Amino acid sequence: MILTKQMAVESGGFVSAAPIKKTVTWLSGGKSHEADVFVRLKSYQSVMAEIQNGASGNGAAARIASSIVDETGQPVFTVDDITGNAEHGPMSESLTVALLTAISEANGLDVAPGPKP
């Protein structure tokens, strides 16, 4: 089958969906924390922002900043929030991994391509 624009539109190849709600769990201070987050599906623009920020070593921070949004699609974090700023230190490893996992799951990257069993 040859990919056409119509096929891409009909199969969801263009991002226009509302953010997907995911639950994340992370550890801090010996305690488990849980919260709901909204994940904006990856688009051309968000992938390009990640690549540009990746050149400065902030690709993962850009991925989180462009993907974790509120219910209306507005970003929750900036790259500076994730890497650390004057108000607080950098985001913990546990929360970083939890958010990156939620982003991957929302975008279907946790599922191997190919036929389903």
Secondary structure by P-SEA (a helix, b strand, c coil): ccccaaaaaaacccccccbbbbbbbbbcccbbbbbbbbbccccaaaaaaaaaaaaacaaaaaaaaaccccccccccccccccccccccccccaaaaaaaaaaaaaaacccccccccc
